[in-house]
Amino acid sequence: MRFWLLLILVSISCLAHAQEKKFLRKELSFTTDNDAFLLKKKDAYYTNGFFIQYRFTDTATVKKKVHALEIGQMIFTPLSKKESIADIDRPYCGYLFTRYSQTIASSNDAVFQWHGTLGVIGSASLAEKLQNEYHKLLGFLRFKGWEYQVRNAIGLDAGVSYAFTAASYNDLFKIVPIVQANVGTTFNNAKVGLLFSAGSFEKNNSSILFNTRVNNGTSVPNKKTEIFLYAYPSITYQAYNATLQGGLLNKGTGAVLADPKPFVLEQRYGIAYAEQRISTKLELVYQSKETEKQTRSQVYGSIQIGYRMF
């Protein structure tokens, strides 16, 4: 009798211990960018982006580490769908890539991230084929100048970013400076900005704001839900942009290329919502001209949906 009672007590203890350790350590998310979300039925410049991300945390450590594997594609076109070279005010380009990143979120609300990216620009990115298919599906006219797209080139890039809460008020409003830098054969740039957030949000180490809601017990979200508005103005210095200038090591021949403007202004307005398993972000993005040849600036929408699991 004593043996069975002891066995039951040990089993209950192990079960309780296992439940305590059952954190939502993994997340699968999808992000898509498109100017069609604004119901303008007109593509231009950064016309489409699609990204799949898988995130997971280490087992409990002093600092929270979020690992992420990502595959994505970005498509760029001019404003005009005409075939004439004179009408190409922004080079045709596709960018297909895979990326590994690691986010280190500390208890003092600082977030540091680094990443490595392997990608390809040009026809190998499959941008032309994909765009033609979804334009046909949506009833959009086809861009006719893809023969002048940026030529094939492999890109290897690395980047870092750092963010921290500079000011906050009663967990209802905060200001977060963000600094980023990228170096490689596709992008060489630096970016600084200020993120303003208002509403019900978590600390940076457990927030949808930095995709850090996955947890391992080091920093468990304190709130059942997050819902807040944010604005993120930033400025980017462009030293090199292969989607405009072609491959850094091999530009090929026959493509219509352009030089980047040194500085690009960007403004993001968004709303974010997250609960135990589900997260979503909706953004409106304004971006100034990337090159002097562009006829105008651009505006597009972005949608992100994430699901967390054990």
VEXNUMI-974347 format. One line per 8 residues: number of its first residue (from 1); for each residue y, z, x of C-alpha. Coordinates in steps of 0.25 Angstrom, whole numbers. Example, Ala and Ser with C-alpha at 12.3 -4.5 7.8 and 13.67 -1.06 7.14 Angstrom:
2
1> -18,31,49 | -4,29,55
! end
This chain:
310
1> 0,0,0 | 10,4,11 | 6,-9,18 | 10,-18,6 | 23,-10,4 | 27,-12,18 | 24,-27,17 | 32,-28,5
9> 44,-21,11 | 43,-29,24 | 42,-42,15 | 55,-38,7 | 62,-35,20 | 59,-48,26 | 62,-56,13 | 76,-49,13
17> 78,-52,27 | 75,-66,25 | 85,-67,13 | 96,-61,22 | 94,-72,32 | 94,-83,22 | 107,-89,25 | 112,-103,21
25> 111,-109,36 | 111,-124,33 | 120,-133,26 | 120,-148,22 | 133,-155,19 | 138,-169,16 | 153,-173,18 | 158,-186,13
33> 173,-192,16 | 178,-204,8 | 191,-209,2 | 184,-214,-10 | 184,-199,-15 | 199,-201,-18 | 195,-211,-28 | 204,-222,-21
41> 192,-232,-20 | 198,-236,-7 | 192,-234,7 | 200,-233,20 | 199,-228,34 | 189,-216,34 | 182,-221,22 | 169,-213,22
49> 162,-201,29 | 149,-195,26 | 143,-183,33 | 130,-175,32 | 130,-161,39 | 119,-151,41 | 123,-137,45 | 116,-125,49
57> 118,-111,56 | 112,-104,67 | 104,-91,64 | 113,-79,65 | 122,-79,77 | 135,-72,81 | 143,-85,78 | 140,-94,66
65> 135,-108,71 | 134,-120,61 | 127,-132,66 | 129,-145,59 | 122,-159,60 | 130,-170,54 | 129,-185,51 | 141,-193,46
73> 147,-206,45 | 162,-210,44 | 167,-224,39 | 181,-229,43 | 188,-242,38 | 202,-248,37 | 210,-248,24 | 208,-263,21
81> 194,-269,18 | 199,-282,23 | 191,-289,34 | 204,-293,42 | 206,-285,55 | 221,-284,52 | 217,-275,40 | 209,-265,48
89> 218,-254,49 | 207,-244,53 | 194,-248,61 | 181,-249,53 | 172,-238,58 | 160,-230,55 | 156,-217,62 | 141,-212,60
97> 138,-199,67 | 129,-187,69 | 135,-173,73 | 131,-159,77 | 141,-148,76 | 141,-133,78 | 151,-124,71 | 153,-110,77
105> 159,-101,67 | 164,-87,71 | 167,-74,63 | 182,-75,67 | 183,-88,58 | 183,-98,70 | 175,-110,69 | 171,-119,81
113> 163,-132,80 | 158,-142,90 | 151,-155,87 | 144,-167,94 | 143,-180,87 | 136,-193,89 | 140,-205,81 | 142,-220,80
121> 154,-229,76 | 153,-244,72 | 143,-251,63 | 132,-242,68 | 138,-231,59 | 134,-239,47 | 148,-237,41 | 150,-251,36
129> 136,-252,29 | 138,-238,22 | 153,-241,18 | 149,-255,12 | 138,-248,4 | 146,-237,-3 | 158,-246,-5 | 148,-255,-13
137> 143,-243,-20 | 157,-238,-24 | 163,-252,-27 | 173,-252,-15 | 176,-265,-7 | 169,-267,6 | 177,-266,19 | 176,-280,26
145> 180,-277,40 | 168,-269,46 | 165,-280,56 | 177,-274,64 | 172,-260,64 | 172,-251,76 | 160,-255,85 | 148,-246,87
153> 149,-235,96 | 142,-221,98 | 150,-209,98 | 148,-195,104 | 158,-184,101 | 160,-169,101 | 170,-160,94 | 175,-146,92
161> 183,-139,82 | 188,-125,80 | 194,-118,68 | 199,-104,65 | 206,-96,54 | 220,-94,58 | 225,-88,46 | 220,-83,32
169> 224,-75,20 | 214,-67,12 | 203,-77,13 | 211,-86,4 | 219,-95,14 | 216,-98,29 | 221,-107,40 | 211,-113,50
177> 216,-121,62 | 205,-131,66 | 205,-139,80 | 195,-150,82 | 192,-160,94 | 182,-171,96 | 179,-179,108 | 169,-191,110
185> 167,-206,109 | 171,-206,94 | 182,-196,92 | 192,-189,102 | 201,-181,94 | 207,-167,91 | 211,-161,78 | 219,-149,74
193> 221,-144,60 | 224,-132,50 | 215,-129,39 | 221,-122,27 | 211,-115,17 | 214,-108,4 | 203,-102,-6 | 190,-94,-4
201> 184,-97,9 | 175,-91,19 | 178,-89,34 | 177,-101,43 | 163,-97,48 | 157,-98,33 | 165,-108,26 | 164,-122,21
209> 177,-125,28 | 169,-126,41 | 155,-129,35 | 151,-115,40 | 145,-109,27 | 131,-110,32 | 127,-96,37 | 117,-89,45
217> 122,-74,42 | 133,-74,53 | 144,-78,43 | 139,-78,29 | 150,-83,19 | 157,-71,12 | 160,-79,-1 | 151,-85,-11
225> 160,-97,-12 | 171,-104,-4 | 182,-113,-11 | 195,-116,-5 | 205,-127,-2 | 209,-132,12 | 219,-141,19 | 216,-146,33
233> 228,-153,40 | 224,-158,54 | 229,-168,65 | 219,-176,74 | 222,-182,88 | 214,-194,90 | 211,-198,104 | 200,-207,100
241> 193,-212,87 | 182,-221,88 | 182,-225,73 | 195,-231,77 | 194,-235,91 | 179,-239,93 | 169,-232,102 | 176,-225,114
249> 166,-231,124 | 163,-244,117 | 172,-251,107 | 165,-264,105 | 172,-276,101 | 177,-282,88 | 181,-269,81 | 195,-267,75
257> 199,-253,81 | 212,-245,81 | 218,-234,89 | 219,-220,83 | 232,-213,80 | 233,-201,89 | 235,-191,77 | 228,-191,63
265> 233,-181,52 | 223,-176,42 | 224,-167,30 | 212,-162,23 | 212,-155,9 | 200,-149,3 | 192,-139,-6 | 180,-132,-1
273> 169,-125,-9 | 157,-118,-5 | 146,-108,-10 | 133,-103,-5 | 126,-116,-3 | 136,-127,-7 | 149,-132,0 | 159,-143,-3
281> 172,-148,2 | 181,-158,-4 | 193,-164,5 | 204,-173,4 | 208,-179,18 | 220,-186,22 | 221,-193,36 | 232,-200,43
289> 230,-213,50 | 220,-213,61 | 226,-226,67 | 239,-233,66 | 232,-245,60 | 229,-237,48 | 237,-241,35 | 237,-227,30
297> 231,-213,31 | 219,-210,23 | 214,-200,13 | 199,-197,9 | 190,-186,2 | 179,-178,8 | 167,-171,1 | 158,-161,8
305> 146,-154,1 | 137,-144,8 | 124,-136,5 | 119,-124,12 | 105,-120,13 | 96,-110,20
! end
